[in-house]
Amino acid sequence: MSKIENCRVESVESSGDFNSNIEKAISEAMDLLKERYEDQSEEKDNLPFHNVEHTQEVMKRVETILKAIQEADPALVSDHDIKIGRLASAYHDTVQKWEENRVKDGYFEKVLRKRFAGKNETASSDEAVSFMAKANKNEVIFSDDDKVTVQRAIDITVPDWDMENKTVMQPNLKENSSLVERALALSDLATAGMDGPKKFVKEGSSLFREENLDILEAIRSGEEIPKDKQEYFKKRMVGWLKSQAGFAKGRQARLEIELQSIPSEEARKSVAKLFNKFEDSIKAAKEVADQAESMTFEELVKYMGY
């Protein structure tokens, strides 16, 4: 950062309005998430995973990662960066548009929630930048660099599938991505590594409920579900639970790749130490999957959080 740019950041923060606008942005993002994905009249429009709780957890992890880098090498991350990271993470899921995806599956048809990956992230980052632009109406609170960082950080959370490691990756994460961008990318997928078994297992069940609309509809209909359909639903639930250990293993395998562009060995080591719960999460996921196979349909439905 040049001396001019450094002065610019300091002048923005010294205005006294920077911190308050960061908190205001976070509050507005939480209100949007709650209104859009927790307070809808139809249950299928409320999201068990992409909601306030997930976003708050991502925000905590972003701050933890950036502070770990800052403590290892203060020249790499400023307090300003950490606050911008919090703002970006608050808005990263504010838009979650979707449509039904009906898939023929043997004798049955499953109905999945198909999110508009890519478009949702762009719309979410647009909302964040729009807030920043409005905050700048009377004075410069957020610099153009701040806006670019937030836009890119949210856009980096677009997911894709890593065939080799059988897990989720983020193709927009590049070697030259900023540390704020990298922190958000890591944090969005970090539950198994940073938070451990309890949260990882819970999130897995929440995401399954969010994605499998036909199972939710059948359970909530009040009608008796035929035995063959119960077995079909159970097979899908158990299959999902079995996949969770592999997902965590894949994220563990990708960690070194995703940390290697942090420009300090000490900082890389500090961040890597935060991801010390993979083995516990993998073990717990395997145990849960084994237990699920012996559960009745009713027991499994209850376990999955329906």
HULINTA-V275810 format. One record per backbone hydrogen bond with DSSP energy under -0.5 kcal/mol. NH is the residue of the N-H (numbers start at 1). CO is the residue of the C=O. If there is no record, write none. Layout:
nh: <NH & NH>
co: <CO & CO>
//
This chain:
nh: <6 & 7 & 8 & 9 & 10 & 11 & 12 & 13 & 14 & 15 & 15 & 16 & 20 & 21 & 22 & 23 & 24 & 25 & 26 & 27 & 28 & 29 & 30 & 31 & 32 & 33 & 34 & 35 & 36 & 37 & 38 & 39 & 45 & 46 & 47 & 48 & 51 & 55 & 56 & 57 & 58 & 59 & 60 & 61 & 62 & 63 & 64 & 65 & 66 & 67 & 68 & 69 & 70 & 71 & 72 & 73 & 76 & 77 & 82 & 83 & 84 & 85 & 86 & 87 & 88 & 89 & 90 & 91 & 92 & 92 & 94 & 96 & 99 & 101 & 102 & 103 & 103 & 105 & 108 & 110 & 112 & 112 & 113 & 114 & 114 & 115 & 116 & 117 & 119 & 120 & 122 & 123 & 124 & 125 & 126 & 127 & 128 & 129 & 130 & 131 & 132 & 133 & 134 & 135 & 136 & 137 & 141 & 147 & 148 & 149 & 150 & 151 & 152 & 153 & 154 & 155 & 156 & 157 & 158 & 160 & 162 & 163 & 166 & 167 & 169 & 173 & 174 & 177 & 182 & 183 & 184 & 185 & 186 & 187 & 188 & 189 & 189 & 190 & 194 & 195 & 195 & 196 & 200 & 201 & 202 & 203 & 204 & 205 & 206 & 207 & 208 & 209 & 210 & 211 & 212 & 213 & 213 & 214 & 216 & 217 & 218 & 219 & 220 & 221 & 222 & 226 & 230 & 231 & 232 & 233 & 234 & 235 & 236 & 237 & 238 & 239 & 240 & 241 & 242 & 243 & 244 & 244 & 245 & 246 & 247 & 248 & 249 & 250 & 251 & 252 & 253 & 254 & 255 & 255 & 256 & 258 & 259 & 260 & 262 & 263 & 264 & 268 & 269 & 270 & 271 & 272 & 273 & 274 & 274 & 275 & 275 & 276 & 277 & 281 & 282 & 283 & 284 & 285 & 286 & 287 & 288 & 289 & 290 & 291 & 292 & 293 & 294 & 294 & 295 & 300 & 301 & 302 & 303 & 304 & 305 & 306>
co: <2 & 3 & 4 & 5 & 6 & 7 & 8 & 9 & 10 & 11 & 12 & 13 & 16 & 17 & 18 & 19 & 20 & 21 & 22 & 23 & 24 & 25 & 26 & 27 & 28 & 29 & 30 & 31 & 32 & 33 & 34 & 34 & 42 & 43 & 37 & 46 & 49 & 51 & 52 & 53 & 54 & 55 & 56 & 57 & 58 & 59 & 60 & 61 & 62 & 63 & 64 & 65 & 66 & 67 & 68 & 69 & 73 & 73 & 78 & 79 & 80 & 81 & 82 & 83 & 84 & 85 & 86 & 87 & 88 & 89 & 91 & 94 & 114 & 112 & 100 & 101 & 110 & 108 & 105 & 103 & 101 & 110 & 211 & 99 & 112 & 113 & 97 & 115 & 117 & 116 & 118 & 119 & 120 & 121 & 122 & 123 & 124 & 125 & 126 & 127 & 128 & 129 & 130 & 131 & 132 & 134 & 139 & 143 & 144 & 145 & 146 & 147 & 148 & 149 & 150 & 151 & 152 & 154 & 155 & 169 & 167 & 161 & 162 & 162 & 160 & 170 & 172 & 174 & 178 & 179 & 180 & 181 & 182 & 183 & 184 & 185 & 186 & 187 & 190 & 190 & 191 & 191 & 196 & 197 & 198 & 199 & 200 & 201 & 202 & 203 & 204 & 205 & 206 & 207 & 208 & 111 & 211 & 111 & 212 & 213 & 214 & 215 & 216 & 217 & 219 & 224 & 226 & 227 & 228 & 229 & 230 & 231 & 232 & 233 & 234 & 235 & 236 & 237 & 238 & 239 & 240 & 241 & 241 & 242 & 243 & 244 & 245 & 246 & 247 & 248 & 249 & 250 & 251 & 252 & 252 & 254 & 255 & 256 & 259 & 261 & 262 & 264 & 265 & 266 & 267 & 268 & 269 & 270 & 271 & 271 & 272 & 274 & 193 & 277 & 278 & 279 & 280 & 281 & 282 & 283 & 284 & 285 & 286 & 287 & 288 & 289 & 290 & 291 & 292 & 296 & 297 & 298 & 299 & 300 & 302 & 301>
//
